[in-house]
Amino acid sequence: KHPILKTENASNFIENLKIYEVAKVEYITHIQRGLQPWFLYKVKEKTLLNVLLMAQKYGIIEQIENVNIEKLYNLTFEYTDRFTVQLGSAEKMEDKFKLLLAVESELASAERGTIDISDTENIRFRPK
């Protein structure tokens, strides 16, 4: 199983990058075992950082965890202990974070489920 970065306090991730270094070590281990080519590791590294930087930019870094970058076309993370967010690919990342905040503001505080913003033209919410 490829690593899924789990962050309990994502702001510390940005500040000191310790968790990031752990993720790098895990990926290097997978690469050494022949599970991922080197270029894919570099792309995933950049994608993870972009997700976290967007979360920081929009003030939600403290509320995300379990960032899954295993499949670059199916990026996901947990948000506010209520939602699974499906980003899809890394394209239009900034638009997707804006949409996430807009969708969240429309939902009742007790609602839980999956917010799918992988297609910015067709946003979906699937309640649990």
N, C-alpha and C positions, 0 to 999 in steps of 0.2 A: 504494500500500500504506500502510495506517495504521501509525503508529509502534508498536513494541513496546519497552517500556522494558527495557533490558538493564543489569543491575547486576552489577559484579564484586565489590564490597564493599558490601553493602546497609546495613551499619551506618553507613557514611559518608553514605548517602542520608538517613537519619533525622537524623544530627547536623548536616549543613550544607545539605541540600536542593539541592545543586548539580545532581545528576542530575534531580531533580524539576523544576527550572527549565528544563533542556534539554527535558524531556518537554512542559512547558507551551508552550515556544516552538514545538516541532514541531506540537502540536495547534492552536495559534493560526494557524500557517501553513496547516494543512489547513482550518481554519474560513474563513480569508480566501479560500481557493480554492473555497469553497462545498461542501466535502466533508462537513462536520458542522455541524449547528446548534449554537449557543452553549450551550443547556441541556444537550446531550449531552456537550459538553466538560466542563462543571461536574460532571456525574454521574460521568463517567469519572475526573476528578481526585479526587473524594471516594472512589471505589471503590479506586483505586490506593493512596491513603493508608491506607484501612482494611485492605487486604491487608498492607501493610508494617507497620502498627502491630500487627496480630495476630501477624505473624511475630516482631516484636520482643518482644511480650508473652510468647510461648511459647519464646523463646530460640533461634529458628532463623533470625533475620534474616541471619546470616552465610552461611547455607547455601542461600539462594534466589537465583535469577537468572532473567532472561528472563520477567518478569511480562507476560502478554499480556492487555490490557484492551480489545482491539479490539471484541470482542462481549461486551456486559455479561451475556449469558446463558451465556457459555462462557469464564469466566476460567480461565487456566492459568498455571503457572509451573514452572520446573525446580527440583528439590530434591535436594541432596546429590550432584549429578552422577550420580545413580542413577535418579531418578524424574521423570516428568512428572506433575504433580498437576493434576487437573481439578476445579476448584471449582464449576463451573457458575455460578449467579448469586451475588450478594453476600448473599443471605439466609442466615441461620443461620451466619454467618462464624465465630463463636467455636466453635460445635459442630463445624464442619468442621475447624478446626485441631486440636481435641482428638482427633477421629477420625483425622486424619493421623498424629499421634504414636502413637496406639494401633496403627494398621495397621503403621507402620514398625517398631514394637517386635516385631511378630509375624513379620516377614520375616527371612530369613537375610541376613547381611551381604553376600553376593555377588549377591543378587537385584536385578534391574533391571527397570524397566517403567513402567506407568502406574497410578497410584492415582487412582481415580475416586470422589470423595466429593461429587459434585454432588447426589446423592440421599442424604441422611443415613440413610435407612431401608434403602438397598441399596448398600452399599459394594462396590466391585469393584477387584481387582488384575489387570492384564493384563501378564504377563511379556513381556520382549523376546526 
